[in-house]
Amino acid sequence: MSRLVLDILRRAKEPLTTQEVSKEIMRARGLDISDAKLLRKMVKRAGMTLRAQRENGLIQSKDGGGLYMVWEVVR
């Protein structure tokens, strides 16, 4: 999943929220993004992956305003 997350963030024109990353993962895997239960599970998994990659120094998080953080590749 790490490779897919990094690819999604590299292609993004702007920083993405964890939920936006999760939806892109689901689209890439051909999963139904309207399935709320599956989306919640993917948000948790993507969040774990994003935090791990932040610790590795490959991506960074920023305050996205409100309750959300946004993620982007370290340039």
Helices and strands as residue ranges (DSSP letters): H 2-11, E 16-17, H 18-28, H 36-55, E 59-63, E 69-73
